[in-house]
Protein backbone atom coordinates (compact mmCIF):
# COMPACT_ATOMS: atom_id res chain seq x y z
CA UNK A 1 0.00 0.00 0.00
CA UNK A 2 1.30 3.40 -0.91
CA UNK A 3 0.53 6.49 1.11
CA UNK A 4 0.60 10.00 -0.22
CA UNK A 5 0.42 13.22 1.70
CA UNK A 6 -2.24 15.59 0.40
CA UNK A 7 -2.62 18.89 2.23
CA UNK A 8 -0.89 17.45 5.29
CA UNK A 9 -3.10 14.33 5.41
CA UNK A 10 -1.81 10.89 4.63
CA UNK A 11 -4.06 9.21 2.07
CA UNK A 12 -3.99 5.59 0.98
CA UNK A 13 -3.90 5.49 -2.77
CA UNK A 14 -3.22 1.85 -3.44
CA UNK A 15 -5.14 -1.13 -2.06
CA UNK A 16 -4.78 -4.82 -2.68
CA UNK A 17 -7.16 -6.71 -4.94
CA UNK A 18 -8.39 -8.60 -1.86
CA UNK A 19 -9.46 -5.33 -0.27
CA UNK A 20 -11.41 -4.33 -3.38
CA UNK A 21 -13.00 -7.79 -3.57
CA UNK A 22 -14.14 -7.50 0.05
CA UNK A 23 -15.57 -4.03 -0.60
CA UNK A 24 -17.36 -5.30 -3.70
CA UNK A 25 -18.78 -8.24 -1.77
CA UNK A 26 -20.03 -5.96 1.03
CA UNK A 27 -21.58 -3.64 -1.54
CA UNK A 28 -23.27 -6.59 -3.27
CA UNK A 29 -24.67 -7.80 0.07
CA UNK A 30 -25.95 -4.29 0.84
CA UNK A 31 -27.49 -4.04 -2.63
CA UNK A 32 -29.23 -7.39 -2.13
CA UNK A 33 -30.59 -6.27 1.24
CA UNK A 34 -31.78 -3.02 -0.31
CA UNK A 35 -33.47 -4.91 -3.15
CA UNK A 36 -35.23 -7.21 -0.66
CA UNK A 37 -36.34 -4.20 1.39
CA UNK A 38 -37.58 -2.45 -1.75
CA UNK A 39 -39.58 -5.53 -2.72
CA UNK A 40 -41.10 -5.71 0.77
CA UNK A 41 -41.95 -2.00 0.61
CA UNK A 42 -43.59 -2.45 -2.79
CA UNK A 43 -45.68 -5.36 -1.50
CA UNK A 44 -46.69 -3.35 1.57
CA UNK A 45 -47.60 -0.37 -0.62
CA UNK A 46 -49.86 -2.58 -2.74
CA UNK A 47 -51.49 -4.02 0.38
CA UNK A 48 -52.04 -0.54 1.85
CA UNK A 49 -53.45 0.71 -1.46
CA UNK A 50 -55.90 -2.21 -1.51
CA UNK A 51 -56.88 -1.52 2.10
CA UNK A 52 -57.36 2.16 1.34
CA UNK A 53 -59.55 1.33 -1.64
CA UNK A 54 -61.68 -1.06 0.44
CA UNK A 55 -61.98 1.59 3.16
CA UNK A 56 -63.06 4.20 0.61
CA UNK A 57 -65.72 1.84 -0.76
CA UNK A 58 -66.96 1.12 2.75
CA UNK A 59 -67.01 4.82 3.60
CA UNK A 60 -69.06 5.57 0.47
CA UNK A 61 -71.55 2.85 1.37
CA UNK A 62 -71.78 4.15 4.94
CA UNK A 63 -72.33 7.70 3.71
CA UNK A 64 -75.15 6.54 1.42
CA UNK A 65 -76.77 4.57 4.23
CA UNK A 66 -76.43 7.49 6.65
CA UNK A 67 -78.11 9.77 4.12
CA UNK A 68 -80.97 7.26 3.78
CA UNK A 69 -81.37 7.03 7.58
CA UNK A 70 -81.59 10.81 7.67
CA UNK A 71 -83.78 11.66 4.69
CA UNK A 72 -85.48 8.71 2.95
CA UNK A 73 -89.26 9.10 2.92
CA UNK A 74 -90.29 6.61 0.25
CA UNK A 75 -90.29 3.55 2.50
CA UNK A 76 -88.18 1.76 5.07
CA UNK A 77 -84.41 2.09 5.11
CA UNK A 78 -83.60 -1.46 6.15
CA UNK A 79 -86.86 -3.25 5.43
CA UNK A 80 -88.20 -2.53 8.93
CA UNK A 81 -87.40 0.98 10.13
CA UNK A 82 -87.98 4.41 8.62
CA UNK A 83 -85.71 7.45 8.42
CA UNK A 84 -85.59 10.36 10.84
CA UNK A 85 -87.23 12.64 8.25
CA UNK A 86 -90.07 10.13 7.74
CA UNK A 87 -90.77 10.04 11.49
CA UNK A 88 -90.54 13.85 11.68
CA UNK A 89 -93.10 14.17 8.89
CA UNK A 90 -95.37 11.65 10.64
CA UNK A 91 -95.06 13.62 13.90
CA UNK A 92 -95.85 16.86 12.06
CA UNK A 93 -98.96 15.27 10.54
CA UNK A 94 -100.07 13.92 13.94
CA UNK A 95 -99.51 17.31 15.53
CA UNK A 96 -101.61 18.93 12.81
CA UNK A 97 -104.43 16.43 13.37
CA UNK A 98 -104.24 16.97 17.13
CA UNK A 99 -104.34 20.74 16.66
CA UNK A 100 -107.38 20.42 14.40
CA UNK A 101 -109.09 18.16 16.93
CA UNK A 102 -108.38 20.53 19.82
CA UNK A 103 -109.63 23.50 17.83
CA UNK A 104 -112.87 21.70 17.03
CA UNK A 105 -113.71 20.85 20.65
CA UNK A 106 -116.57 22.65 22.32
CA UNK A 107 -115.81 23.74 25.82
CA UNK A 108 -118.70 23.05 28.15
CA UNK A 109 -119.32 24.33 31.62
CA UNK A 110 -119.94 21.93 34.46
CA UNK A 111 -123.66 22.79 34.36
CA UNK A 112 -123.82 22.02 30.63
CA UNK A 113 -122.09 18.68 31.20
CA UNK A 114 -124.55 17.83 34.00
CA UNK A 115 -127.51 18.79 31.81
CA UNK A 116 -126.17 16.64 28.96
CA UNK A 117 -125.66 13.73 31.35
CA UNK A 118 -129.14 14.11 32.78
CA UNK A 119 -130.59 14.28 29.26
CA UNK A 120 -128.82 11.07 28.28
CA UNK A 121 -129.93 9.33 31.45
CA UNK A 122 -133.54 10.47 31.08
CA UNK A 123 -133.66 9.30 27.46
CA UNK A 124 -132.82 5.75 28.51
CA UNK A 125 -129.12 6.01 27.78
CA UNK A 126 -128.27 4.84 31.30
CA UNK A 127 -129.91 1.40 31.02
FENFENWO-V99785 format. One record per residue. N is the residue number from 0. SS is DSSP state (alpha for helix, beta for strand, coil for the rest). PSI is psi as a letter, one per 20 degrees, with the letter a starting at -180 (none if undefined). Layout:
BEGIN
n & ss & psi
N & SS & PSI
N & SS & PSI
END
This chain:
BEGIN
n & ss & psi
0 & coil & p
1 & coil & p
2 & beta & q
3 & beta & q
4 & beta & p
5 & beta & o
6 & coil & l
7 & coil & j
8 & beta & p
9 & beta & p
10 & beta & p
11 & beta & p
12 & coil & i
13 & coil & p
14 & coil & r
15 & coil & r
16 & alpha & h
17 & alpha & g
18 & alpha & g
19 & alpha & h
20 & alpha & g
21 & alpha & g
22 & alpha & g
23 & alpha & g
24 & alpha & g
25 & alpha & g
26 & alpha & h
27 & alpha & g
28 & alpha & g
29 & alpha & h
30 & alpha & g
31 & alpha & g
32 & alpha & g
33 & alpha & h
34 & alpha & g
35 & alpha & g
36 & alpha & h
37 & alpha & g
38 & alpha & g
39 & alpha & g
40 & alpha & h
41 & alpha & g
42 & alpha & g
43 & alpha & g
44 & alpha & g
45 & alpha & g
46 & alpha & g
47 & alpha & h
48 & alpha & g
49 & alpha & g
50 & alpha & g
51 & alpha & g
52 & alpha & g
53 & alpha & h
54 & alpha & h
55 & alpha & g
56 & alpha & g
57 & alpha & g
58 & alpha & g
59 & alpha & g
60 & alpha & g
61 & alpha & h
62 & alpha & g
63 & alpha & g
64 & alpha & g
65 & alpha & g
66 & alpha & g
67 & alpha & g
68 & alpha & h
69 & alpha & h
70 & alpha & i
71 & coil & p
72 & coil & j
73 & coil & j
74 & coil & a
75 & coil & q
76 & coil & g
77 & coil & j
78 & coil & i
79 & coil & g
80 & coil & q
81 & coil & r
82 & coil & r
83 & alpha & g
84 & alpha & g
85 & alpha & g
86 & alpha & h
87 & alpha & g
88 & alpha & g
89 & alpha & g
90 & alpha & h
91 & alpha & g
92 & alpha & g
93 & alpha & g
94 & alpha & h
95 & alpha & g
96 & alpha & g
97 & alpha & g
98 & alpha & g
99 & alpha & g
100 & alpha & g
101 & alpha & g
102 & alpha & h
103 & alpha & i
104 & coil & q
105 & coil & p
106 & coil & p
107 & coil & q
108 & coil & r
109 & alpha & h
110 & alpha & g
111 & alpha & h
112 & alpha & g
113 & alpha & g
114 & alpha & g
115 & alpha & g
116 & alpha & g
117 & alpha & h
118 & alpha & g
119 & alpha & g
120 & alpha & h
121 & alpha & h
122 & coil & j
123 & coil & j
124 & coil & i
125 & coil & i
126 & coil & none
END
